[in-house]
Amino acid sequence: MRHALADTQNSRTTTPEERSVDQLDTIYRSISRELWTCFYAFCGDAEHSSDALQESFLRLQQQDLSTIRDPRSWLRRVGRNWLRDVARRTKRSALIDAHLPDCTDSRESAALSCERAELVETVRCALNHLCEPDRLALSLRYGMKWPSARIAETLGTTPQAIDMRLCRARHRLREILLQMEPDFAISAL
């Protein structure tokens, strides 16, 4: 009995602000990677995607969380609106010319590293020619390694529809790559 009373006296209650911070932290940990991928699929720029993620969470922090029914959708809408504002203020070519971070292995030869960098750049440029839903589906499948069921749940459709979209998106991407580079190695596709 004495220990229970001592624990009660030593424990402190959490304030609404602390609960809000805990909620934000939980939300961030659970969906930040998914949101970044969605933003990347939308704009094709890693830095802008990170900025949109940060901006959307900053704006969420200023809101009363109890009034937001679906934080994921709210954050996605805020981030996309922010990216649209950025695109309006800058030229579209500035978004297309952004570079992906270097993912090459330091042990590979310089020639192989250059070939890989050219391939990544060519595919990234081709992805920018796809419509947003196709880019998003491809990014979630190959960037996040999500199965069709999870992509369908996130986008509010069926796994069969996602499989069809992925098939068509890969076909469109292949056509775009071959138009951009007629000598593009078929094995790379």
N, C-alpha and C positions, 0 to 999 in steps of 0.2 A: 504494500500500500504506500509506503514511504517513497519507493522508487517511482511509482506512477505519478505521485504528486510532484516529485522533483522534476520528472520529465515534462510534466505539464507546465510547470513554472519556467523551465529553461527553454522550452520550445516556443518559438514565436510564430505568429500567424503571418502569412504572406499578404502583401498589399496588392491591390488591383494592378498597380504598375508592374510589380514583380511577376504576377500571373500573366500579364500581357507580354512581357519580355520572354517568359517561358514558352508561351504560345507561338510567338514569332520565331523563336529558336527552333521549335519543333516543326513548324511549317517550312522554314528554310532548309532544315536538314532533310526533310522528306521530299521536297519537290524542286529544289534549286537546280539540280542537274537537268531534270526534265524541262524546266522552263528555259534554261540556257540553250538547250538543243532546239526547242521551238523557236526561240528568238534567232538562233543561228540559221535555221531553215528559212526564216522569214527574210533576213537581211543578207546572209552570206558573209558576215564579218564577225570574227571572234571578239574583237575589242568592243564593237557596238553591242554585241550580245551580252557581254559582261556588264557593260554600262546600263543596258536596259534592265538586267536582272537587279542590279544595285538600285536603280531608280525606282523600280516597282516595289521593292521591299522598303525603301525609304518612305514612299508614299503610303504603304500599308501600315507602317509604324505610326503615321500621323492619323490613322483612322481608328474608330472604335470597332474592334474586332467582333464584337457581339452583333453588329449590324450587317456584317458580311457573311452571307450564307455559304458561298463557295470560294474560299481564298484562292484556289488554283485558277479558276476562271477569271477572278478579279485581277490577279497578278498578271495573267496572260494578256488580258485586255489592256491593262495599264502599260505593260512593256511594249506591246505592239503599237499602241498609240504613240508612245515615246519614240519608237523607231520610225514611225511615219513622220513625226515632226522633224526628226534628224534628217530623214531623206528629203524632206521639203526644203530644209535649210542648206543642204549640200547637194552637189551634183551626184547623179546616180553613178557616174563613172568612178567617183571616189570610193563608193561602197564596193564596186566590182574589183578595184585594184588592190584592195586590202589583201594581206598575205596570211596564210595559215601558219601556225607555229611550225618550226622545223622538227619533224618527227623521224629524221633519219638516224641510223645507227652509226656511231662514230667509227666503227671498225670497217665499214664498207668503203670500197674504193671511191675516189673522187668522181670517176665517170658514172658509176652506178648511183651515187648520191645525186648527181646532176640529172640523170635520167629519171630517178624517182621524183625529184623536185618538179621537173617538167610535167611528168604524168599527173602529179597532185594538182598542179596549177591548171592543167588542161581540164581535168575532171571538175575542179572547182568552178572554172569559168563556164563549163557546160551545165553544171547544176544551176547556175544563175539564170540560164535560159529556160529552165523548167518553171511551171506554175508553182505557186506556193504550196498547195496541198501535196504535189508530187515531191517537192523538196523536203517537206516535213515528214512524209512517210518514209522516204529514203534515209533521212537523217536519224529518225527514231529506230529504224531497222538496223542500219549499218553503223551509225555513230553510237547509239545507245545499246545496240544488240538486243532490242526488244522483240518478243514474239508477236505475231499478228494479233493475238487475243488482247494483249496489253495495249497495243497501238489502237485497236478498235475501241477498247474501253475509254481510252483517253480522248479519242476524237469523236466518240459517240456514234459509232457505226458497227458493222459486223466484221468478224475476222475474214470472211469470204470477200467482202468489199475491199478490205485492206490488201488481201492477196492479189486481187485483180488490179488495184491501183499500183501496187509495187511492180507487178508484171508489166503494166503499161508504162510506168515511169522508167523502168530499166530499158525498155524498148525505145522510148523517146530519148533517153540519155544516150543510148548507143547511136541513134541516128544523128543527134546533135554532135557527138564526138567525131563521127565519120564526116560530117559536113565541115567541122572546124579543121580537122586534120585527115584528109583522105588517106594518108599513109599510116594512119594510126594502126598499131598492131592489133589484130583481131584477138590475139591471145591476152592482151591487156584488158579486153572487155569481158 
